[in-house]
Amino acid sequence: MRSSNSLSKIKAENAKISFSYIPVAVFVGGTSGIGRGIAEAFARHTKGNAHIIIVGRNRAAAESIIASFPQPTSPTAKHEFIECDVSLLKNVRQVTSEILNKHAKLNFLVLSAGALDHNRTRLTEDGIDPVTALSYHSRWKLIYDLAPALEKARNDNEDAKVLSVLSAGNGGKIDLSDLELKKASLMTWIQSLMTYNDIMMDFSWRGTDSFRFEFCVPLDANMGLPCQLHPSLLSSYDTGKLWGVPTVRDSLYCWRIGKHGNDIEKQGYYGDDTSRDALWKHTMEVTDSK
Ligand SMILES: NC(=O)c1ccc[n+]([C@@H]2O[C@H](COP(=O)([O-])OP(=O)(O)OC[C@H]3O[C@@H](n4cnc5c(N)ncnc54)[C@H](OP(=O)(O)O)[C@@H]3O)[C@@H](O)[C@H]2O)c1
């Protein structure tokens, strides 16, 4: 259970975060909620000396968040907004190439864009409902397209991490004959998206497995998110200490963090080799990835 003791420990650990380089961090969903909390805390703990890119639709919100960041002292640090509706895969392609054109390396990719809408009848031009697209396909595509920049950071011995905020541990069995989730009931649809996220974060990414993923469910988000909790997730070293997880894991690239900040390991995990292969193939086709 999270306690005031763990919160104060987390705050203390956050205060120690420092980088020997200017980190590059992308926050997709950083204009609001959890993503905003993480972005602001990241800016605060780096004292603004980071290249921070917020991706979303709400320019006014982004500009006000960026204006609140500490002014960097490093001339290479920069804070910017890229306006993008990431529920459309063509827009994701555009935003990832814009980021790759500017940045050979990426240290942190924080994915929290989402929406609460149970109406699955409205489909995007990709033929996917927006919630499914935001919770899974666009996140998958962002990771897939930006993997070379994460790899570059890892090869340079820098942090290279992806955090996907959804609902670890609350998934369910998936139906391999309905990976498009066209026939799924409301509950099966929601739980399948969580399992898709689990599998996405645990893919080992076929040849790009040199970086580690971290995965988090909102921590008491409905009670007012304590944003101080999140920047700790951006450092494997601090995360390891904070959550009691070993800092270095040789064979496991995905941490699943539950709502109390604990490592939930494979609890509520419904992936296996068969579903991983089927989902990978399906997603490559839907996202038109090569
Ligand atoms: N809060 C909770 O209790 C809770 C519980 C379980 C799961 N979750 C999941 O955790 C994630 C984060 O939740 P939250 O509470 O931080 O959500 P939130 O406050 O509603 O923020 C959602 C973010 O997603 C972005 N977004 C939505 N549609 C987008 C689009 N089409 N293109 C680009 N960006 C888009 C929004 O940015 P713009 O408006 O700028 O586009 C915003 O920054 C979501 O996936 C949510 O479903 C949350």
The ligand as a Tripos MOL2 file, in Angstrom:
@<TRIPOS>MOLECULE
LIG
   48    52     1     0     0
SMALL
NO_CHARGES

@<TRIPOS>ATOM
      1 N1         -7.4820    8.8440  -14.3740 N.am      1 LIG1
      2 C1         -7.8470    7.6150  -14.0550 C.2       1 LIG1
      3 O1         -8.4200    7.3510  -12.9830 O.2       1 LIG1
      4 C2         -7.5700    6.4650  -14.9820 C.ar      1 LIG1
      5 C3         -7.8920    5.1690  -14.6000 C.ar      1 LIG1
      6 C4         -7.5890    4.1060  -15.4560 C.ar      1 LIG1
      7 C5         -6.9840    4.3600  -16.6660 C.ar      1 LIG1
      8 N2         -6.6890    5.6330  -17.0230 N.ar      1 LIG1
      9 C6         -6.0330    5.8450  -18.2930 C.3       1 LIG1
     10 O2         -4.8110    6.5120  -18.0760 O.3       1 LIG1
     11 C7         -4.5430    7.3960  -19.1710 C.3       1 LIG1
     12 C8         -4.3150    8.7970  -18.6420 C.3       1 LIG1
     13 O3         -5.4490    9.2300  -17.9140 O.3       1 LIG1
     14 P1         -5.6510   10.7560  -17.4980 P.3       1 LIG1
     15 O4         -6.5490   10.7530  -16.3370 O.co2     1 LIG1
     16 O5         -4.3340   11.4280  -17.4270 O.co2     1 LIG1
     17 O6         -6.4500   11.3360  -18.7750 O.3       1 LIG1
     18 P2         -6.8320   12.8540  -19.1350 P.3       1 LIG1
     19 O7         -6.5940   13.7870  -18.0250 O.co2     1 LIG1
     20 O8         -8.1880   12.7860  -19.7350 O.co2     1 LIG1
     21 O9         -5.7670   13.2160  -20.2720 O.3       1 LIG1
     22 C9         -5.8690   12.6160  -21.4830 C.3       1 LIG1
     23 C10        -4.7470   13.1090  -22.3620 C.3       1 LIG1
     24 O10        -4.9090   12.4400  -23.6030 O.3       1 LIG1
     25 C11        -4.7620   13.3920  -24.6180 C.3       1 LIG1
     26 N3         -5.5760   13.0050  -25.7650 N.ar      1 LIG1
     27 C12        -6.8590   12.5910  -25.7580 C.ar      1 LIG1
     28 N4         -7.2490   12.3720  -27.0170 N.ar      1 LIG1
     29 C13        -6.1930   12.6670  -27.8170 C.ar      1 LIG1
     30 C14        -5.9940   12.6660  -29.2040 C.ar      1 LIG1
     31 N5         -6.9600   12.2780  -30.0480 N.pl3     1 LIG1
     32 N6         -4.7870   13.0160  -29.6980 N.ar      1 LIG1
     33 C15        -3.8080   13.4190  -28.8550 C.ar      1 LIG1
     34 N7         -3.9300   13.4400  -27.5200 N.ar      1 LIG1
     35 C16        -5.1230   13.0780  -27.0090 C.ar      1 LIG1
     36 C17        -5.2730   14.7000  -24.0520 C.3       1 LIG1
     37 O11        -4.6270   15.7790  -24.7300 O.3       1 LIG1
     38 P3         -5.3710   16.8300  -25.6800 P.3       1 LIG1
     39 O12        -6.6750   17.1460  -25.0710 O.co2     1 LIG1
     40 O13        -4.3910   17.9560  -25.7490 O.co2     1 LIG1
     41 O14        -5.5090   16.1430  -26.9960 O.co2     1 LIG1
     42 C18        -4.7840   14.6040  -22.6240 C.3       1 LIG1
     43 O15        -3.4920   15.1460  -22.5110 O.3       1 LIG1
     44 C19        -5.7370    7.2990  -20.1070 C.3       1 LIG1
     45 O16        -5.4500    6.3730  -21.1240 O.3       1 LIG1
     46 C20        -6.8270    6.7620  -19.2120 C.3       1 LIG1
     47 O17        -7.7880    6.0380  -19.9510 O.3       1 LIG1
     48 C21        -6.9510    6.6860  -16.2210 C.ar      1 LIG1
@<TRIPOS>BOND
     1     1     2 1
     2     2     3 2
     3     2     4 1
     4     4     5 ar
     5     4    48 ar
     6     5     6 ar
     7     6     7 ar
     8     7     8 ar
     9     8     9 1
    10     8    48 ar
    11     9    10 1
    12     9    46 1
    13    10    11 1
    14    11    12 1
    15    11    44 1
    16    12    13 1
    17    13    14 1
    18    14    15 2
    19    14    16 1
    20    14    17 1
    21    17    18 1
    22    18    19 2
    23    18    20 1
    24    18    21 1
    25    21    22 1
    26    22    23 1
    27    23    24 1
    28    23    42 1
    29    24    25 1
    30    25    26 1
    31    25    36 1
    32    26    27 ar
    33    26    35 ar
    34    27    28 ar
    35    28    29 ar
    36    29    30 ar
    37    29    35 ar
    38    30    31 1
    39    30    32 ar
    40    32    33 ar
    41    33    34 ar
    42    34    35 ar
    43    36    37 1
    44    36    42 1
    45    37    38 1
    46    38    39 2
    47    38    40 1
    48    38    41 1
    49    42    43 1
    50    44    45 1
    51    44    46 1
    52    46    47 1
@<TRIPOS>SUBSTRUCTURE
     1 LIG1         1 GROUP 0 **** ****
